Amino acid sequence: MVYLQRQGGNATEVAAGAAAATGEDVVVQSAVREYDHADYPLLIQPLLDGEADAVFARDGHASKTARRASKAMGLPDSGGSAKAFRRDVLRELGLEPISASFSAQVAAKLAAGDYRLAHAALAQRPDGNT
């Protein structure tokens, strides 16, 4: 867990977490839409299999802003509110503390690079609790 002195937006918070991460893979999940942690193996399996550099949950809950931005730029669907990355890839993306959607920013940076993206079907917990 990483605590920041002040909020700087999702991109700033994720970049701080990526900098502090010690594992090979990093899972980023919105606190608003919780997934069952038992489903994390489904999210990270494409990373473990060497098939992807990033994996977006596909749950139908990506923000309208993120979906519109991704579609307008011809980018991959920015997915739901859970994502997994190889730690080195997340650090390489150079996330910027901008007001644009974190999901759209990540989708744009992945598309601009030579990164492999996969999607994983995750079920959202009906109670929203972890």
VEXVEXDREN-139562 format. One record per residue (C-alpha): x, y, z; residue number from 0. Coordinates in steps of 0.2 Angstrom, whole numbers, plus 5000, padded with zeros to 4 digits. Layout:
! residues N
+------+-------+------+-----+
! east ! north !   up ! num !
+------+-------+------+-----+
!    X !     Y !    Z ! NUM !
...
+------+-------+------+-----+
This chain:
! residues 130
+------+-------+------+-----+
! east ! north !   up ! num !
+------+-------+------+-----+
! 5000 !  5000 ! 5000 !   0 !
! 5007 !  5017 ! 4995 !   1 !
! 5001 !  5033 ! 5004 !   2 !
! 5003 !  5050 ! 4996 !   3 !
! 5003 !  5067 ! 5005 !   4 !
! 4990 !  5073 ! 4993 !   5 !
! 4979 !  5066 ! 4979 !   6 !
! 4986 !  5069 ! 4961 !   7 !
! 4973 !  5059 ! 4951 !   8 !
! 4973 !  5041 ! 4946 !   9 !
! 4988 !  5042 ! 4935 !  10 !
! 4999 !  5049 ! 4949 !  11 !
! 4993 !  5036 ! 4961 !  12 !
! 4996 !  5022 ! 4950 !  13 !
! 5013 !  5028 ! 4945 !  14 !
! 5018 !  5029 ! 4963 !  15 !
! 5012 !  5012 ! 4966 !  16 !
! 5021 !  5005 ! 4951 !  17 !
! 5037 !  5014 ! 4957 !  18 !
! 5035 !  5005 ! 4974 !  19 !
! 5030 !  4988 ! 4967 !  20 !
! 5042 !  4974 ! 4970 !  21 !
! 5033 !  4960 ! 4961 !  22 !
! 5034 !  4956 ! 4942 !  23 !
! 5015 !  4960 ! 4939 !  24 !
! 5004 !  4974 ! 4946 !  25 !
! 4985 !  4974 ! 4947 !  26 !
! 4976 !  4991 ! 4947 !  27 !
! 4958 !  4991 ! 4953 !  28 !
! 4945 !  5004 ! 4955 !  29 !
! 4939 !  5005 ! 4973 !  30 !
! 4922 !  5009 ! 4966 !  31 !
! 4919 !  4993 ! 4957 !  32 !
! 4927 !  4979 ! 4967 !  33 !
! 4930 !  4962 ! 4959 !  34 !
! 4932 !  4946 ! 4969 !  35 !
! 4951 !  4944 ! 4972 !  36 !
! 4949 !  4925 ! 4968 !  37 !
! 4947 !  4931 ! 4950 !  38 !
! 4964 !  4939 ! 4949 !  39 !
! 4972 !  4923 ! 4942 !  40 !
! 4961 !  4926 ! 4927 !  41 !
! 4967 !  4943 ! 4925 !  42 !
! 4985 !  4940 ! 4926 !  43 !
! 4986 !  4923 ! 4917 !  44 !
! 4990 !  4931 ! 4900 !  45 !
! 5005 !  4940 ! 4909 !  46 !
! 5011 !  4924 ! 4916 !  47 !
! 5009 !  4914 ! 4900 !  48 !
! 5019 !  4928 ! 4891 !  49 !
! 5005 !  4932 ! 4880 !  50 !
! 5002 !  4950 ! 4885 !  51 !
! 5011 !  4965 ! 4893 !  52 !
! 4994 !  4972 ! 4899 !  53 !
! 4977 !  4964 ! 4903 !  54 !
! 4961 !  4974 ! 4904 !  55 !
! 4946 !  4967 ! 4913 !  56 !
! 4931 !  4966 ! 4902 !  57 !
! 4915 !  4969 ! 4912 !  58 !
! 4905 !  4982 ! 4903 !  59 !
! 4909 !  4995 ! 4916 !  60 !
! 4923 !  5006 ! 4908 !  61 !
! 4918 !  5024 ! 4909 !  62 !
! 4910 !  5032 ! 4894 !  63 !
! 4924 !  5044 ! 4893 !  64 !
! 4937 !  5031 ! 4892 !  65 !
! 4927 !  5021 ! 4879 !  66 !
! 4924 !  5037 ! 4868 !  67 !
! 4942 !  5042 ! 4869 !  68 !
! 4948 !  5025 ! 4865 !  69 !
! 4936 !  5023 ! 4850 !  70 !
! 4940 !  5040 ! 4843 !  71 !
! 4958 !  5037 ! 4843 !  72 !
! 4956 !  5020 ! 4835 !  73 !
! 4963 !  5012 ! 4851 !  74 !
! 4959 !  4996 ! 4860 !  75 !
! 4944 !  4995 ! 4872 !  76 !
! 4950 !  5002 ! 4888 !  77 !
! 4941 !  4988 ! 4898 !  78 !
! 4933 !  4988 ! 4915 !  79 !
! 4940 !  4995 ! 4931 !  80 !
! 4953 !  4982 ! 4934 !  81 !
! 4969 !  4980 ! 4924 !  82 !
! 4985 !  4970 ! 4926 !  83 !
! 5002 !  4975 ! 4919 !  84 !
! 5020 !  4969 ! 4919 !  85 !
! 5028 !  4980 ! 4931 !  86 !
! 5041 !  4986 ! 4919 !  87 !
! 5028 !  4990 ! 4906 !  88 !
! 5018 !  5000 ! 4919 !  89 !
! 5034 !  5010 ! 4923 !  90 !
! 5038 !  5013 ! 4905 !  91 !
! 5022 !  5020 ! 4900 !  92 !
! 5026 !  5037 ! 4909 !  93 !
! 5009 !  5041 ! 4916 !  94 !
! 5005 !  5059 ! 4917 !  95 !
! 4995 !  5067 ! 4931 !  96 !
! 4982 !  5074 ! 4919 !  97 !
! 4963 !  5075 ! 4921 !  98 !
! 4959 !  5063 ! 4906 !  99 !
! 4953 !  5046 ! 4910 ! 100 !
! 4967 !  5035 ! 4917 ! 101 !
! 4960 !  5021 ! 4907 ! 102 !
! 4960 !  5031 ! 4891 ! 103 !
! 4978 !  5037 ! 4894 ! 104 !
! 4984 !  5019 ! 4897 ! 105 !
! 4975 !  5013 ! 4881 ! 106 !
! 4983 !  5027 ! 4871 ! 107 !
! 5001 !  5024 ! 4878 ! 108 !
! 4999 !  5005 ! 4875 ! 109 !
! 4993 !  5008 ! 4857 ! 110 !
! 5008 !  5020 ! 4854 ! 111 !
! 5020 !  5007 ! 4860 ! 112 !
! 5024 !  4990 ! 4854 ! 113 !
! 5014 !  4982 ! 4868 ! 114 !
! 5003 !  4966 ! 4868 ! 115 !
! 4986 !  4969 ! 4876 ! 116 !
! 4974 !  4955 ! 4881 ! 117 !
! 4956 !  4956 ! 4889 ! 118 !
! 4950 !  4944 ! 4903 ! 119 !
! 4931 !  4942 ! 4907 ! 120 !
! 4929 !  4946 ! 4926 ! 121 !
! 4912 !  4946 ! 4935 ! 122 !
! 4909 !  4961 ! 4946 ! 123 !
! 4904 !  4957 ! 4964 ! 124 !
! 4886 !  4960 ! 4966 ! 125 !
! 4889 !  4967 ! 4984 ! 126 !
! 4904 !  4978 ! 4978 ! 127 !
! 4914 !  4972 ! 4994 ! 128 !
! 4931 !  4964 ! 4994 ! 129 !
+------+-------+------+-----+
